[in-house]
Amino acid sequence: MAAALELRDVGVRFGSFDAVDGVSLSVHAGEVVGLIGPNGAGKTVTFNVVTGLQPATRGTVLLDGRDVTGAAAHVRTAMGLARTFQVVQLFAGMSVLENLMVAAHRFTSAGVVVDALRLPGRRRALDQARERASAVLAFLELSHLADVEASSLPVGQARLVELARALCLKPKVLLLDEPASGLDPAETADFVALLAEVRSVLGCAMLLVEHDMGVVMPLCDHLVVMNFGKVLASGTPSEVRDDPAVRTAYLGAVPA
């Protein structure tokens, strides 16, 4: 069975500098893979290659076995790729429910012409989007925030809403860019538990970039460690934790 997401020998070169050099990884349905490493290791560039924001100099990106290396970001989204951002990006001036409806609208029965001409199908499409958005809010126990303006939310709630919006896209692959950034320890623990629940219920593949080992170790099935654009190590969290090269490069420990 094809992986939900696979990178094969991906490289990105800026001039004479290899920001990413031969990275290969795979994430299957229901699996959480962590992409970790020190600052400047190439994690963000790799993430952007997956989403289509950064073209690869070489290598292949596959979604469900289909080559999307040259596909635009919106094409990948339509194929089931969704993401959150290190800096939360919600639509200001819109309520939480409206933020989710923007994403949910992609899966309604209306088209561009219907929307533009405000034909009767537009009302049906809005109802469908509202129904899906409301269902996702209920699943994440966020229904009480539906009418709150998104820009007024504290960081912890904003991150939950951004996750909810991503789930409205019915992702087969969910990319999480430092999802615990800005959260306190209690919020982080709750967020980890919530992601575990999302994985259990929805079965989507998850790839996350994260520095907080309190997130990575309990949540991830597999870790890929990058350093200087290359894969330094790959394995289970315990295998990676005990790798002397990883401890030197990432955790700052000196191997015995």
Protein Blocks (a to p, Z undefined) as FASTA:
>chain_A
ZZfbdcehiacdehjacfbghiacdddehiacddeddehilmmmmmmmmnopaccfbdcd
deehiacklpcfklmmmnopacddfbacddehiafklmmmmmmmmmmmbdfklmmnopak
lmmmmmmmmmmmmmmmmmnopmmmmmpcfklpcfklmmmmmmmmmmmnopabdcdehklg
oiafklmmmmmmmmmmmmmmnopacddddfblklmmmmpmbdcddeehiafbgcdfklmm
mpmklmmmmnopacZZ
